[in-house]
Amino acid sequence: MINPSSIFLSVGTSPSFDPALVNTMTASSPGVSNLLNVTFLSGGGTVPILPGQTVTGKSMPFGARVLPYGTNGASGTGNLGTYALSVISDPIPSETMQITLSQFGQAGPGSLFYDWNQHNLYNRNTANNGWNLIGSSELPNFGLLPRSGGTLSSAMTGSNGLLTADGNTPFTTPPYVTSKLSRAATLADLDNIKSSLVSQINTQVNASIQQIGAPGIRSSMAFGFGQIGLQGGTTLVYYSIPVTGMTYPDGTVVNASDCYGFASIATWHYFGSGIEEMTYCQPQAGSNGMSWAAYSQFMGGGAIYSYLMNYMVIAIKPTA
């Protein structure tokens, strides 16, 4: 592992060129100790061996580096052939070895890596399992907003403290927050919240209204018809319109207090030739028309004569 403060160069962060990775190869150094004969390298020939890369293996306890002369060492092309190495101790038989993907060694935690293809600078995380983007060298401050401030190209997200609604438009008059526990918002923020709440309330109200069926008058009313009273008799008697057995369409029992009644004389009897007679049908006071009397009385104030009455009753449900 090299010093974590080193900077690595590569053409990209794909696995083929990630300076934090290594590739496995089969190689030997027979007879001549500083020439490496590579017979197989994983990656299908997509990873060239470059001067400066570190080679490690069982018989290379201190490792060796590909020497920087020739395009790919002595006679190698791409990832096969013979490569010149820095001096190693002894001839090495064919064995599995590893070569770093960076000519500066293998990057570790804290390393810096510059991708010269995308012009991005990265930092290796402490878990040594990924690179964190610092920024682009094509932009001032690597594209980061300095402490002195600047212009945002889009709105900030998440918990970012006190900002105008779009994260870009400046305040006309700077607000002041005197406590770190304070929570502040602009009038525009509050107006946006109000509009959002009103919209949600309207949506819920409209949905609830849609679930209410159209009211029907007849569904809350009941009607009754019949005849009451007595034909004959000399005493004024009030007869109540009966509601027993009456129900509303939904089966609810009708109460007398729900009702309004109407009545008219059913028969009229004229007796006594030449004597003029008046007939009456009157409700009992305070009964909502639910109690009636029908009778006749001679013009001269003679005796009362009772009659039968036809009635109609209308019941209206109190909750209608």
C-alpha positions, 0 to 999 in steps of 0.5 A: 500500500502506498502513502494515502496522500498520493494522487492517482491518475486514470482515464475513468472510474470503471472497474478496468481503470479503478486505481484502487483495484488489482488484476490477476495474471499468470506470469514467470521470470525464467532465467532472467530476473528482471523480465516478466513473461505474461501468459494470461491476464484477466480482463480479456485484454481490455487493461493494458500493462503500463510502466510504473505498475506494481507486480506482486506474487509469492516469489516477489516478496518486495514486489517489482514495477514495470519499467518506464521504457518501451510502450509496454516494457520490452516486447509486450502488447496490451497485456501479453508478452514480455515486460521489463521490470525493476530488479527482483531477487530470483528467477520466478516460475510460472505462477499467479501474480497481481498487477495494480491498475494504476502505474502509481500502485494501488490506491487506499483510504484517503487517496486522491484520484484524478480522472483526466478523461472527465476532469473530476477529482475523487477521494477514496472513502475510509472503508476502501470500497468506493470513491467520493466525488469532490468536484470538477477541475473545469469549474471554480472551487470544483463547482462547490459553493464557497463560504463567501456565497454565490449563485445557486443553479437550482433550489436547495433540498432537505434541511437547509435553514432559512431560505427564500421559497425557491432557494435562489431569489434573495431577500429584499430585507434580510430576516433576523433569527436571534436563537438557534432554536428559532424557526422562521419562514417568509410570508411567501412560505406561509402563503404557499402553505395556506394555499396547499392546505386550502387545496387539500381541504377542498379536495376532501370536502368535494370527495365527501360531498360526492358520497352524499346521496341526493335528498328525497322528500318522500323518503322522510314522509308518511301519509295516512287516510281514514274516517273518524268520529260518530254520527249522532249524539248531542255532545261536542266530542273531539276525535284524534286522528290515529297514527298507530301502525304508520311507518316511514319508508325506511321502517321507522315508526311514526310518532304523533308529534311528527304529524299534521292532520286535516279533516272534513265532514263525511256525511250531512243529515238534514232533519226537521222540514223547514228548519235551517241547519249549519255544519261545522268541522273544527280542530282542537286548539294546539293539536297540529290538526290531529284532533277534530270535531264535526257537528251541526247546530240549529240556527236558533242555538238548538242541540248539537248533532255529531257527524263522521269525518274524513281525515288525511295525516302527513308525517315528516321525520324530525331528522329530515 
